[in-house]
Amino acid sequence: MLLEVDKVSRHFGGLQALREVSLTAEEGRITGLIGPNGSGKTTLVHIISGFLRPHAGNIRFDGRPIHNLPPFRIARLGLCRTFQITLNPQRMTVMENMLLGARQQRGESVLASLLYRRQVNREEHENLERAWHLLSMVKLQDHANALAGGLSGGQKKLLALAQVLMARPRLILLDEPVAGVNPRLIDDIVDVIKTLRQQGETFLIIEHNMAVIRELCDTLCVLDMGQVLAEGPVGDVLDREDVLRAYIAAGGQTGPATTPDAASSSQEAPA
């Protein structure tokens, strides 16, 4: 397995946010993570990506323990993520945002840029070519010189995904990639993820939109009250009565066989 989460627990004071949560993500496949609001999804995502530390358990990425590493070192290993609310600098152009995503650029060092000018120029050319290719894939090539702040919500999520791809990740963690997005652009986002999966990319997707989960994911993990309620093939998991009851008990959310209210995914409790 590329990603292994093994009996991870986390509490906030007296609140047990996660209790011995385990899940895996297989290389070349799409794993989904769902659960009612407050079930622990966001906490788990922050722990996997290094923004929080677990109080128990461990996480391995390609066999290497990562649960004590800071976010930037986890990203350098190839586990990269997007966020529910995109964090791209709004007053930089789309292309400038893309070029920020390239890893280990020799030109970032003043000394190296002076001593290795030819290599720096070659890297910059290669990064620019890759950025144009990825912008074309997400249909943002015509916005390359526009400010990122002027994009729609869906376009910003496409930009965030393309920027992550600039780092050539081994696993992409998508945090609610279609939340609050225009239905037409949801189709674009889904198509891009499908294309990337066909090219061998690996995803862990946290999402409330069950139509998207059904269409994209190979396997699914359901969290409820900080614990794993179900895990397995998508169809089998979403047809389980206990999964349906967990959504109903969460306060009127639509059952997992349909599409829950996208607005409910904009914020999640710390658990």
Residue pairs with C-beta under 8 A, 6 or more apart in sequence:
1 24
1 25
1 26
1 27
2 25
2 26
2 27
2 61
2 62
2 170
2 171
2 202
3 24
3 25
3 48
3 59
3 60
3 61
3 79
3 171
3 204
4 24
4 59
4 60
4 61
5 21
5 22
5 23
5 24
5 44
5 48
5 57
5 59
6 22
6 57
6 58
6 59
6 60
7 20
7 21
7 22
7 56
7 57
7 58
8 18
8 20
8 21
8 22
8 44
8 47
8 54
8 56
8 57
8 58
8 59
8 67
9 16
9 18
9 19
9 20
9 21
9 54
9 55
9 56
9 57
10 17
10 18
10 43
10 47
10 52
10 54
10 55
11 17
11 55
12 270
12 271
15 270
15 271
16 226
16 271
17 40
17 43
17 226
17 270
17 271
18 40
18 43
18 44
18 47
18 54
18 226
18 227
18 271
19 226
19 227
20 56
20 57
20 227
21 40
21 44
21 57
21 223
21 226
21 227
21 228
22 57
22 228
23 31
23 33
23 221
23 228
23 231
24 31
25 31
25 171
25 202
25 203
25 204
26 202
26 218
26 219
27 170
27 171
27 202
28 197
28 200
28 201
28 202
29 197
29 202
29 203
29 218
29 219
30 193
30 197
30 202
30 203
30 205
30 216
30 217
30 218
31 203
31 204
31 205
31 217
31 218
31 219
31 220
31 221
32 204
32 205
32 206
32 207
32 213
32 216
32 217
32 219
32 220
32 221
32 234
33 41
33 44
33 45
33 204
33 205
33 206
33 207
33 220
33 221
33 223
34 41
34 206
34 207
34 208
34 210
34 213
34 220
34 221
34 222
34 223
34 256
35 41
35 222
35 223
35 224
35 229
35 246
36 224
36 246
36 247
36 249
36 250
36 251
36 253
37 250
37 251
37 253
37 264
37 265
37 267
37 268
37 269
38 225
38 250
38 268
38 269
38 271
39 223
39 224
39 225
39 226
39 246
39 250
39 271
40 223
40 225
40 226
40 227
40 271
41 206
41 223
41 268
42 84
42 175
42 206
42 268
42 270
43 52
43 270
43 271
44 223
45 81
45 173
45 175
45 206
46 52
47 53
47 54
47 59
47 67
48 59
48 79
48 173
48 204
49 71
49 74
49 75
49 79
49 81
49 173
50 66
50 69
50 70
50 71
50 72
50 73
50 74
51 71
53 67
53 68
54 67
57 67
58 65
58 67
59 65
59 66
59 67
60 66
61 74
61 77
61 78
61 79
61 171
62 77
62 78
62 170
64 77
66 73
66 74
66 77
66 79
69 77
75 81
75 167
75 169
76 103
76 104
77 170
78 167
78 168
78 169
78 170
78 171
79 169
79 170
79 171
79 173
80 164
80 167
80 169
80 171
80 172
80 173
81 164
81 172
81 173
81 174
81 175
82 157
82 160
82 161
82 164
82 172
82 173
82 174
82 175
82 177
83 160
83 175
84 175
84 176
84 179
84 265
84 266
86 156
86 157
86 159
86 160
87 160
88 97
88 148
88 156
88 159
88 160
88 163
89 96
89 97
89 100
89 148
90 147
90 148
90 149
91 147
91 148
91 149
92 100
92 147
92 148
93 144
93 145
93 146
93 147
93 148
94 135
94 140
94 143
94 144
94 145
94 146
94 147
94 148
94 151
94 159
95 131
95 135
95 144
95 145
97 148
97 159
97 163
98 131
98 134
98 135
98 159
98 162
98 163
98 166
99 127
99 128
99 131
99 166
100 163
100 166
101 162
101 163
101 164
101 165
101 166
101 167
102 127
102 130
102 131
102 166
102 167
103 166
103 167
103 168
105 123
105 124
105 127
106 112
106 113
106 116
106 119
106 120
106 123
107 113
107 120
107 123
107 124
112 120
113 120
127 166
130 166
131 166
132 141
132 144
134 162
134 165
134 166
135 141
135 143
135 144
135 162
137 162
137 192
137 195
138 158
138 159
138 161
138 162
138 188
138 192
139 158
139 188
140 151
140 155
140 158
140 159
140 162
143 151
143 155
148 156
148 159
151 159
152 182
152 185
153 180
153 181
153 182
154 178
154 181
154 182
154 184
154 185
154 186
154 188
154 189
155 185
157 177
157 178
157 181
157 185
157 189
158 185
158 188
158 189
158 192
161 172
161 174
161 177
161 189
161 192
161 193
164 172
165 172
165 196
169 201
170 202
171 202
171 203
171 204
172 196
172 201
172 202
172 203
172 204
173 203
173 204
173 206
174 193
174 203
174 204
174 205
174 206
174 207
175 206
176 206
176 207
176 208
176 265
177 189
177 193
177 205
177 207
178 186
178 189
178 190
178 207
178 209
178 212
178 262
179 207
179 208
179 209
179 262
179 265
179 266
180 262
180 263
180 265
180 266
181 189
181 262
186 209
186 212
190 212
190 215
190 216
193 203
193 205
193 216
194 216
196 203
197 203
197 216
203 216
205 213
205 216
205 217
207 213
207 265
208 260
208 261
208 262
208 264
208 265
209 259
209 260
209 262
209 265
210 238
210 256
210 257
210 258
210 259
210 260
211 258
211 259
213 220
213 234
213 238
214 234
214 235
214 238
217 234
218 233
218 234
219 231
219 232
219 233
219 234
220 230
220 231
220 232
220 233
220 234
220 237
220 238
221 228
221 230
221 231
222 228
222 229
222 230
222 231
222 237
222 243
222 246
222 256
223 229
224 246
225 271
226 271
229 242
229 243
229 246
230 237
230 240
230 242
230 243
231 237
237 243
238 256
238 257
239 257
243 256
244 255
244 256
244 257
247 253
247 254
247 255
247 256
247 260
248 255
253 260
253 261
253 264
254 260
254 261
